[in-house]
Amino acid sequence: MKSAYELAMERLAKDQPTVSLTDDQKKELAEIDSQFKARIAEKELFLKGEIAKAQAAGKFEEIESLQKQLSSEIRRLQEDCEAKKEKLRAGFINK
């Protein structure tokens, strides 16, 4: 007798078959990750520097604004990264 989990996994496999990726495809996905990690690190470095300057100047409203901008930029870049990887994965399936 199968568990509910096993039955659900079988139904999911029928709807969305599992695709195994080649080493080249994995490298392409890793390259996208690497590029976006670098872009995120660059934004963090810049904005944290700006936050430090604002702290030194005692501009507390600016600090809050910069922190919100930092979190927004990181979230946007992560979403862009996932979208780009998803588009690439869709291209792998169609090949």
Beta strands, then each sheet from edge to edge (+ up, - down):
end
